[in-house]
Amino acid sequence: KKESKSISLAVEGVGETPAVVLLRSSRPPRFITLDKDAISDFDYAAKDGLLWVRFTNESRPRTVAMQG
């Protein structure tokens, strides 16, 4: 789901494995959540406009949400 200053993505993976979501963004996010819990493990490269979000996968669908 994409809105003017936010995006939500459904994520699912093999449990207990590292996950990386890579997005193109014109500015860094104000906050990122995974199922409403804050994520602090992310990197933003302003020069390239890329955002890497890292978390541990679970074997069930979850929602990553970012607000700019």
PDB file with one MODEL, atoms N, CA, C and O in Angstrom:
MODEL        1
ATOM      1  N   LYS A   1       0.857  -1.166   0.000  1.00  0.00           N
ATOM      2  CA  LYS A   1       0.000   0.000   0.000  1.00  0.00           C
ATOM      3  C   LYS A   1       0.903   1.228   0.000  1.00  0.00           C
ATOM      4  O   LYS A   1       1.779   1.370   0.854  1.00  0.00           O
ATOM      5  N   LYS A   2       0.680   2.110  -0.966  1.00  0.00           N
ATOM      6  CA  LYS A   2       1.504   3.307  -1.071  1.00  0.00           C
ATOM      7  C   LYS A   2       0.622   4.540  -0.960  1.00  0.00           C
ATOM      8  O   LYS A   2      -0.412   4.650  -1.620  1.00  0.00           O
ATOM      9  N   GLU A   3       1.049   5.459  -0.115  1.00  0.00           N
ATOM     10  CA  GLU A   3       0.381   6.748   0.023  1.00  0.00           C
ATOM     11  C   GLU A   3       1.412   7.828  -0.246  1.00  0.00           C
ATOM     12  O   GLU A   3       2.556   7.513  -0.573  1.00  0.00           O
ATOM     13  N   SER A   4       1.042   9.078  -0.119  1.00  0.00           N
ATOM     14  CA  SER A   4       1.943  10.162  -0.507  1.00  0.00           C
ATOM     15  C   SER A   4       3.274  10.156   0.246  1.00  0.00           C
ATOM     16  O   SER A   4       4.318  10.392  -0.362  1.00  0.00           O
ATOM     17  N   LYS A   5       3.260   9.894   1.545  1.00  0.00           N
ATOM     18  CA  LYS A   5       4.511   9.915   2.317  1.00  0.00           C
ATOM     19  C   LYS A   5       4.738   8.637   3.097  1.00  0.00           C
ATOM     20  O   LYS A   5       5.514   8.631   4.054  1.00  0.00           O
ATOM     21  N   SER A   6       4.073   7.545   2.708  1.00  0.00           N
ATOM     22  CA  SER A   6       4.272   6.285   3.412  1.00  0.00           C
ATOM     23  C   SER A   6       4.085   5.111   2.462  1.00  0.00           C
ATOM     24  O   SER A   6       3.478   5.231   1.398  1.00  0.00           O
ATOM     25  N   ILE A   7       4.627   3.972   2.882  1.00  0.00           N
ATOM     26  CA  ILE A   7       4.476   2.735   2.125  1.00  0.00           C
ATOM     27  C   ILE A   7       4.419   1.576   3.120  1.00  0.00           C
ATOM     28  O   ILE A   7       5.112   1.585   4.138  1.00  0.00           O
ATOM     29  N   SER A   8       3.595   0.588   2.817  1.00  0.00           N
ATOM     30  CA  SER A   8       3.496  -0.628   3.623  1.00  0.00           C
ATOM     31  C   SER A   8       3.697  -1.816   2.699  1.00  0.00           C
ATOM     32  O   SER A   8       3.133  -1.872   1.607  1.00  0.00           O
ATOM     33  N   LEU A   9       4.512  -2.768   3.151  1.00  0.00           N
ATOM     34  CA  LEU A   9       4.825  -3.944   2.353  1.00  0.00           C
ATOM     35  C   LEU A   9       4.565  -5.208   3.156  1.00  0.00           C
ATOM     36  O   LEU A   9       4.876  -5.258   4.346  1.00  0.00           O
ATOM     37  N   ALA A  10       4.009  -6.217   2.532  1.00  0.00           N
ATOM     38  CA  ALA A  10       3.878  -7.531   3.156  1.00  0.00           C
ATOM     39  C   ALA A  10       5.200  -8.267   2.940  1.00  0.00           C
ATOM     40  O   ALA A  10       5.705  -8.336   1.819  1.00  0.00           O
ATOM     41  N   VAL A  11       5.751  -8.812   4.017  1.00  0.00           N
ATOM     42  CA  VAL A  11       7.012  -9.560   3.926  1.00  0.00           C
ATOM     43  C   VAL A  11       6.838 -10.924   4.570  1.00  0.00           C
ATOM     44  O   VAL A  11       6.113 -11.075   5.554  1.00  0.00           O
ATOM     45  N   GLU A  12       7.511 -11.909   4.004  1.00  0.00           N
ATOM     46  CA  GLU A  12       7.477 -13.264   4.545  1.00  0.00           C
ATOM     47  C   GLU A  12       8.749 -13.960   4.093  1.00  0.00           C
ATOM     48  O   GLU A  12       9.214 -13.744   2.974  1.00  0.00           O
ATOM     49  N   GLY A  13       9.306 -14.783   4.945  1.00  0.00           N
ATOM     50  CA  GLY A  13      10.531 -15.473   4.581  1.00  0.00           C
ATOM     51  C   GLY A  13      10.719 -16.729   5.402  1.00  0.00           C
ATOM     52  O   GLY A  13       9.848 -17.118   6.181  1.00  0.00           O
ATOM     53  N   VAL A  14      11.855 -17.353   5.219  1.00  0.00           N
ATOM     54  CA  VAL A  14      12.215 -18.547   5.980  1.00  0.00           C
ATOM     55  C   VAL A  14      12.560 -18.101   7.393  1.00  0.00           C
ATOM     56  O   VAL A  14      13.402 -17.221   7.578  1.00  0.00           O
ATOM     57  N   GLY A  15      11.923 -18.696   8.386  1.00  0.00           N
ATOM     58  CA  GLY A  15      12.111 -18.294   9.774  1.00  0.00           C
ATOM     59  C   GLY A  15      13.559 -18.292  10.224  1.00  0.00           C
ATOM     60  O   GLY A  15      14.356 -19.145   9.834  1.00  0.00           O
ATOM     61  N   GLU A  16      13.877 -17.309  11.057  1.00  0.00           N
ATOM     62  CA  GLU A  16      15.209 -17.165  11.653  1.00  0.00           C
ATOM     63  C   GLU A  16      16.319 -16.985  10.628  1.00  0.00           C
ATOM     64  O   GLU A  16      17.442 -17.442  10.846  1.00  0.00           O
ATOM     65  N   THR A  17      16.019 -16.325   9.509  1.00  0.00           N
ATOM     66  CA  THR A  17      17.040 -15.976   8.524  1.00  0.00           C
ATOM     67  C   THR A  17      17.058 -14.456   8.372  1.00  0.00           C
ATOM     68  O   THR A  17      16.049 -13.798   8.628  1.00  0.00           O
ATOM     69  N   PRO A  18      18.195 -13.891   7.956  1.00  0.00           N
ATOM     70  CA  PRO A  18      18.264 -12.438   7.799  1.00  0.00           C
ATOM     71  C   PRO A  18      17.440 -11.975   6.593  1.00  0.00           C
ATOM     72  O   PRO A  18      17.432 -12.617   5.543  1.00  0.00           O
ATOM     73  N   ALA A  19      16.756 -10.855   6.769  1.00  0.00           N
ATOM     74  CA  ALA A  19      15.976 -10.249   5.693  1.00  0.00           C
ATOM     75  C   ALA A  19      16.508  -8.862   5.408  1.00  0.00           C
ATOM     76  O   ALA A  19      16.942  -8.150   6.313  1.00  0.00           O
ATOM     77  N   VAL A  20      16.469  -8.481   4.134  1.00  0.00           N
ATOM     78  CA  VAL A  20      16.835  -7.125   3.715  1.00  0.00           C
ATOM     79  C   VAL A  20      15.792  -6.658   2.713  1.00  0.00           C
ATOM     80  O   VAL A  20      15.503  -7.350   1.736  1.00  0.00           O
ATOM     81  N   VAL A  21      15.234  -5.493   2.956  1.00  0.00           N
ATOM     82  CA  VAL A  21      14.332  -4.846   2.005  1.00  0.00           C
ATOM     83  C   VAL A  21      15.085  -3.638   1.476  1.00  0.00           C
ATOM     84  O   VAL A  21      15.564  -2.812   2.254  1.00  0.00           O
ATOM     85  N   LEU A  22      15.192  -3.532   0.167  1.00  0.00           N
ATOM     86  CA  LEU A  22      15.892  -2.415  -0.469  1.00  0.00           C
ATOM     87  C   LEU A  22      14.871  -1.589  -1.245  1.00  0.00           C
ATOM     88  O   LEU A  22      14.146  -2.108  -2.093  1.00  0.00           O
ATOM     89  N   LEU A  23      14.828  -0.301  -0.939  1.00  0.00           N
ATOM     90  CA  LEU A  23      13.879   0.604  -1.584  1.00  0.00           C
ATOM     91  C   LEU A  23      14.593   1.840  -2.106  1.00  0.00           C
ATOM     92  O   LEU A  23      15.631   2.242  -1.581  1.00  0.00           O
ATOM     93  N   ARG A  24      14.028   2.429  -3.133  1.00  0.00           N
ATOM     94  CA  ARG A  24      14.507   3.715  -3.620  1.00  0.00           C
ATOM     95  C   ARG A  24      13.673   4.796  -2.932  1.00  0.00           C
ATOM     96  O   ARG A  24      12.445   4.718  -2.902  1.00  0.00           O
ATOM     97  N   SER A  25      14.348   5.797  -2.386  1.00  0.00           N
ATOM     98  CA  SER A  25      13.648   6.853  -1.657  1.00  0.00           C
ATOM     99  C   SER A  25      14.385   8.176  -1.827  1.00  0.00           C
ATOM    100  O   SER A  25      15.615   8.222  -1.780  1.00  0.00           O
ATOM    101  N   SER A  26      13.635   9.238  -2.024  1.00  0.00           N
ATOM    102  CA  SER A  26      14.266  10.551  -2.210  1.00  0.00           C
ATOM    103  C   SER A  26      14.718  11.177  -0.896  1.00  0.00           C
ATOM    104  O   SER A  26      15.475  12.148  -0.899  1.00  0.00           O
ATOM    105  N   ARG A  27      14.251  10.620   0.242  1.00  0.00           N
ATOM    106  CA  ARG A  27      14.666  11.127   1.558  1.00  0.00           C
ATOM    107  C   ARG A  27      14.615   9.993   2.577  1.00  0.00           C
ATOM    108  O   ARG A  27      13.924   8.996   2.365  1.00  0.00           O
ATOM    109  N   PRO A  28      15.336  10.139   3.671  1.00  0.00           N
ATOM    110  CA  PRO A  28      15.327   9.081   4.689  1.00  0.00           C
ATOM    111  C   PRO A  28      13.965   9.003   5.382  1.00  0.00           C
ATOM    112  O   PRO A  28      13.249  10.001   5.450  1.00  0.00           O
ATOM    113  N   PRO A  29      13.608   7.837   5.889  1.00  0.00           N
ATOM    114  CA  PRO A  29      12.316   7.706   6.576  1.00  0.00           C
ATOM    115  C   PRO A  29      12.353   8.369   7.943  1.00  0.00           C
ATOM    116  O   PRO A  29      13.401   8.446   8.583  1.00  0.00           O
ATOM    117  N   ARG A  30      11.182   8.852   8.384  1.00  0.00           N
ATOM    118  CA  ARG A  30      11.072   9.362   9.757  1.00  0.00           C
ATOM    119  C   ARG A  30      11.034   8.191  10.727  1.00  0.00           C
ATOM    120  O   ARG A  30      11.632   8.245  11.801  1.00  0.00           O
ATOM    121  N   PHE A  31      10.328   7.134  10.345  1.00  0.00           N
ATOM    122  CA  PHE A  31      10.322   5.919  11.158  1.00  0.00           C
ATOM    123  C   PHE A  31       9.937   4.724  10.307  1.00  0.00           C
ATOM    124  O   PHE A  31       9.299   4.858   9.263  1.00  0.00           O
ATOM    125  N   ILE A  32      10.344   3.541  10.783  1.00  0.00           N
ATOM    126  CA  ILE A  32      10.054   2.269  10.128  1.00  0.00           C
ATOM    127  C   ILE A  32       9.525   1.322  11.195  1.00  0.00           C
ATOM    128  O   ILE A  32      10.063   1.270  12.302  1.00  0.00           O
ATOM    129  N   THR A  33       8.475   0.574  10.870  1.00  0.00           N
ATOM    130  CA  THR A  33       7.939  -0.416  11.804  1.00  0.00           C
ATOM    131  C   THR A  33       7.804  -1.769  11.124  1.00  0.00           C
ATOM    132  O   THR A  33       7.636  -1.863   9.908  1.00  0.00           O
ATOM    133  N   LEU A  34       7.881  -2.813  11.939  1.00  0.00           N
ATOM    134  CA  LEU A  34       7.631  -4.183  11.514  1.00  0.00           C
ATOM    135  C   LEU A  34       6.536  -4.700  12.426  1.00  0.00           C
ATOM    136  O   LEU A  34       6.771  -4.929  13.613  1.00  0.00           O
ATOM    137  N   ASP A  35       5.341  -4.888  11.882  1.00  0.00           N
ATOM    138  CA  ASP A  35       4.167  -5.244  12.694  1.00  0.00           C
ATOM    139  C   ASP A  35       4.023  -4.303  13.890  1.00  0.00           C
ATOM    140  O   ASP A  35       3.794  -4.742  15.017  1.00  0.00           O
ATOM    141  N   LYS A  36       4.159  -3.014  13.629  1.00  0.00           N
ATOM    142  CA  LYS A  36       3.977  -1.923  14.602  1.00  0.00           C
ATOM    143  C   LYS A  36       5.094  -1.790  15.631  1.00  0.00           C
ATOM    144  O   LYS A  36       5.004  -0.946  16.523  1.00  0.00           O
ATOM    145  N   ASP A  37       6.157  -2.614  15.527  1.00  0.00           N
ATOM    146  CA  ASP A  37       7.333  -2.464  16.394  1.00  0.00           C
ATOM    147  C   ASP A  37       8.399  -1.689  15.615  1.00  0.00           C
ATOM    148  O   ASP A  37       8.648  -1.978  14.444  1.00  0.00           O
ATOM    149  N   ALA A  38       9.017  -0.717  16.260  1.00  0.00           N
ATOM    150  CA  ALA A  38      10.024   0.120  15.596  1.00  0.00           C
ATOM    151  C   ALA A  38      11.222  -0.699  15.145  1.00  0.00           C
ATOM    152  O   ALA A  38      11.667  -1.611  15.841  1.00  0.00           O
ATOM    153  N   ILE A  39      11.736  -0.358  13.973  1.00  0.00           N
ATOM    154  CA  ILE A  39      12.972  -0.953  13.441  1.00  0.00           C
ATOM    155  C   ILE A  39      14.025   0.141  13.431  1.00  0.00           C
ATOM    156  O   ILE A  39      13.793   1.236  12.918  1.00  0.00           O
ATOM    157  N   SER A  40      15.180  -0.164  13.999  1.00  0.00           N
ATOM    158  CA  SER A  40      16.262   0.817  13.995  1.00  0.00           C
ATOM    159  C   SER A  40      17.424   0.384  13.109  1.00  0.00           C
ATOM    160  O   SER A  40      18.368   1.149  12.908  1.00  0.00           O
ATOM    161  N   ASP A  41      17.363  -0.843  12.576  1.00  0.00           N
ATOM    162  CA  ASP A  41      18.455  -1.350  11.741  1.00  0.00           C
ATOM    163  C   ASP A  41      18.167  -1.047  10.271  1.00  0.00           C
ATOM    164  O   ASP A  41      17.622  -1.876   9.543  1.00  0.00           O
ATOM    165  N   PHE A  42      18.548   0.164   9.856  1.00  0.00           N
ATOM    166  CA  PHE A  42      18.412   0.543   8.457  1.00  0.00           C
ATOM    167  C   PHE A  42      19.522   1.517   8.096  1.00  0.00           C
ATOM    168  O   PHE A  42      20.080   2.196   8.957  1.00  0.00           O
ATOM    169  N   ASP A  43      19.829   1.570   6.809  1.00  0.00           N
ATOM    170  CA  ASP A  43      20.827   2.489   6.282  1.00  0.00           C
ATOM    171  C   ASP A  43      20.208   3.240   5.114  1.00  0.00           C
ATOM    172  O   ASP A  43      19.466   2.672   4.312  1.00  0.00           O
ATOM    173  N   TYR A  44      20.523   4.517   5.033  1.00  0.00           N
ATOM    174  CA  TYR A  44      20.038   5.335   3.930  1.00  0.00           C
ATOM    175  C   TYR A  44      21.223   5.993   3.249  1.00  0.00           C
ATOM    176  O   TYR A  44      22.022   6.667   3.901  1.00  0.00           O
ATOM    177  N   ALA A  45      21.343   5.804   1.943  1.00  0.00           N
ATOM    178  CA  ALA A  45      22.402   6.423   1.148  1.00  0.00           C
ATOM    179  C   ALA A  45      21.783   7.578   0.356  1.00  0.00           C
ATOM    180  O   ALA A  45      21.176   7.363  -0.693  1.00  0.00           O
ATOM    181  N   ALA A  46      21.940   8.797   0.863  1.00  0.00           N
ATOM    182  CA  ALA A  46      21.326   9.973   0.237  1.00  0.00           C
ATOM    183  C   ALA A  46      21.807  10.162  -1.197  1.00  0.00           C
ATOM    184  O   ALA A  46      21.021  10.512  -2.077  1.00  0.00           O
ATOM    185  N   LYS A  47      23.087   9.932  -1.431  1.00  0.00           N
ATOM    186  CA  LYS A  47      23.660  10.130  -2.768  1.00  0.00           C
ATOM    187  C   LYS A  47      22.962   9.251  -3.802  1.00  0.00           C
ATOM    188  O   LYS A  47      22.700   9.688  -4.922  1.00  0.00           O
ATOM    189  N   ASP A  48      22.664   8.011  -3.419  1.00  0.00           N
ATOM    190  CA  ASP A  48      22.041   7.057  -4.340  1.00  0.00           C
ATOM    191  C   ASP A  48      20.525   6.969  -4.177  1.00  0.00           C
ATOM    192  O   ASP A  48      19.844   6.393  -5.025  1.00  0.00           O
ATOM    193  N   GLY A  49      19.995   7.533  -3.096  1.00  0.00           N
ATOM    194  CA  GLY A  49      18.564   7.461  -2.843  1.00  0.00           C
ATOM    195  C   GLY A  49      18.091   6.054  -2.529  1.00  0.00           C
ATOM    196  O   GLY A  49      16.994   5.659  -2.921  1.00  0.00           O
ATOM    197  N   LEU A  50      18.930   5.286  -1.810  1.00  0.00           N
ATOM    198  CA  LEU A  50      18.596   3.898  -1.488  1.00  0.00           C
ATOM    199  C   LEU A  50      18.463   3.705   0.015  1.00  0.00           C
ATOM    200  O   LEU A  50      19.212   4.280   0.805  1.00  0.00           O
ATOM    201  N   LEU A  51      17.498   2.887   0.386  1.00  0.00           N
ATOM    202  CA  LEU A  51      17.221   2.585   1.788  1.00  0.00           C
ATOM    203  C   LEU A  51      17.253   1.078   1.981  1.00  0.00           C
ATOM    204  O   LEU A  51      16.513   0.352   1.317  1.00  0.00           O
ATOM    205  N   TRP A  52      18.107   0.597   2.888  1.00  0.00           N
ATOM    206  CA  TRP A  52      18.194  -0.817   3.240  1.00  0.00           C
ATOM    207  C   TRP A  52      17.590  -1.006   4.623  1.00  0.00           C
ATOM    208  O   TRP A  52      18.003  -0.352   5.581  1.00  0.00           O
ATOM    209  N   VAL A  53      16.620  -1.891   4.728  1.00  0.00           N
ATOM    210  CA  VAL A  53      15.978  -2.194   6.009  1.00  0.00           C
ATOM    211  C   VAL A  53      16.275  -3.652   6.333  1.00  0.00           C
ATOM    212  O   VAL A  53      16.033  -4.538   5.514  1.00  0.00           O
ATOM    213  N   ARG A  54      16.804  -3.899   7.539  1.00  0.00           N
ATOM    214  CA  ARG A  54      17.199  -5.254   7.928  1.00  0.00           C
ATOM    215  C   ARG A  54      16.415  -5.722   9.150  1.00  0.00           C
ATOM    216  O   ARG A  54      16.157  -4.954  10.076  1.00  0.00           O
ATOM    217  N   PHE A  55      16.045  -6.996   9.130  1.00  0.00           N
ATOM    218  CA  PHE A  55      15.352  -7.613  10.258  1.00  0.00           C
ATOM    219  C   PHE A  55      15.458  -9.123  10.115  1.00  0.00           C
ATOM    220  O   PHE A  55      15.939  -9.616   9.094  1.00  0.00           O
ATOM    221  N   THR A  56      15.018  -9.854  11.119  1.00  0.00           N
ATOM    222  CA  THR A  56      15.025 -11.312  11.075  1.00  0.00           C
ATOM    223  C   THR A  56      13.671 -11.811  10.577  1.00  0.00           C
ATOM    224  O   THR A  56      12.619 -11.410  11.074  1.00  0.00           O
ATOM    225  N   ASN A  57      13.727 -12.694   9.585  1.00  0.00           N
ATOM    226  CA  ASN A  57      12.502 -13.264   9.031  1.00  0.00           C
ATOM    227  C   ASN A  57      11.781 -14.150  10.033  1.00  0.00           C
ATOM    228  O   ASN A  57      12.387 -14.712  10.945  1.00  0.00           O
ATOM    229  N   GLU A  58      10.501 -14.257   9.845  1.00  0.00           N
ATOM    230  CA  GLU A  58       9.672 -15.261  10.509  1.00  0.00           C
ATOM    231  C   GLU A  58       8.904 -15.972   9.407  1.00  0.00           C
ATOM    232  O   GLU A  58       8.761 -15.440   8.306  1.00  0.00           O
ATOM    233  N   SER A  59       8.412 -17.164   9.694  1.00  0.00           N
ATOM    234  CA  SER A  59       7.727 -17.938   8.661  1.00  0.00           C
ATOM    235  C   SER A  59       6.236 -17.618   8.612  1.00  0.00           C
ATOM    236  O   SER A  59       5.405 -18.502   8.405  1.00  0.00           O
ATOM    237  N   ARG A  60       5.917 -16.366   8.802  1.00  0.00           N
ATOM    238  CA  ARG A  60       4.537 -15.890   8.690  1.00  0.00           C
ATOM    239  C   ARG A  60       4.574 -14.502   8.078  1.00  0.00           C
ATOM    240  O   ARG A  60       5.566 -13.787   8.217  1.00  0.00           O
ATOM    241  N   PRO A  61       3.508 -14.117   7.405  1.00  0.00           N
ATOM    242  CA  PRO A  61       3.477 -12.774   6.817  1.00  0.00           C
ATOM    243  C   PRO A  61       3.464 -11.684   7.890  1.00  0.00           C
ATOM    244  O   PRO A  61       2.805 -11.808   8.922  1.00  0.00           O
ATOM    245  N   ARG A  62       4.207 -10.622   7.617  1.00  0.00           N
ATOM    246  CA  ARG A  62       4.227  -9.449   8.491  1.00  0.00           C
ATOM    247  C   ARG A  62       4.217  -8.207   7.608  1.00  0.00           C
ATOM    248  O   ARG A  62       4.357  -8.301   6.389  1.00  0.00           O
ATOM    249  N   THR A  63       4.051  -7.049   8.230  1.00  0.00           N
ATOM    250  CA  THR A  63       3.985  -5.794   7.483  1.00  0.00           C
ATOM    251  C   THR A  63       5.113  -4.874   7.898  1.00  0.00           C
ATOM    252  O   THR A  63       5.288  -4.575   9.080  1.00  0.00           O
ATOM    253  N   VAL A  64       5.875  -4.428   6.914  1.00  0.00           N
ATOM    254  CA  VAL A  64       6.886  -3.393   7.120  1.00  0.00           C
ATOM    255  C   VAL A  64       6.268  -2.094   6.623  1.00  0.00           C
ATOM    256  O   VAL A  64       5.770  -2.022   5.500  1.00  0.00           O
ATOM    257  N   ALA A  65       6.305  -1.063   7.472  1.00  0.00           N
ATOM    258  CA  ALA A  65       5.744   0.235   7.106  1.00  0.00           C
ATOM    259  C   ALA A  65       6.785   1.326   7.319  1.00  0.00           C
ATOM    260  O   ALA A  65       7.504   1.331   8.319  1.00  0.00           O
ATOM    261  N   MET A  66       6.856   2.253   6.361  1.00  0.00           N
ATOM    262  CA  MET A  66       7.804   3.356   6.436  1.00  0.00           C
ATOM    263  C   MET A  66       7.070   4.662   6.211  1.00  0.00           C
ATOM    264  O   MET A  66       6.201   4.761   5.344  1.00  0.00           O
ATOM    265  N   GLN A  67       7.424   5.655   6.992  1.00  0.00           N
ATOM    266  CA  GLN A  67       6.828   6.978   6.828  1.00  0.00           C
ATOM    267  C   GLN A  67       7.944   7.983   6.619  1.00  0.00           C
ATOM    268  O   GLN A  67       8.921   8.003   7.368  1.00  0.00           O
ATOM    269  N   GLY A  68       7.798   8.815   5.599  1.00  0.00           N
ATOM    270  CA  GLY A  68       8.826   9.788   5.257  1.00  0.00           C
ATOM    271  C   GLY A  68       8.536  11.163   5.747  1.00  0.00           C
ATOM    272  O   GLY A  68       9.328  12.078   5.522  1.00  0.00           O
TER     273      GLY A  68
ENDMDL
END
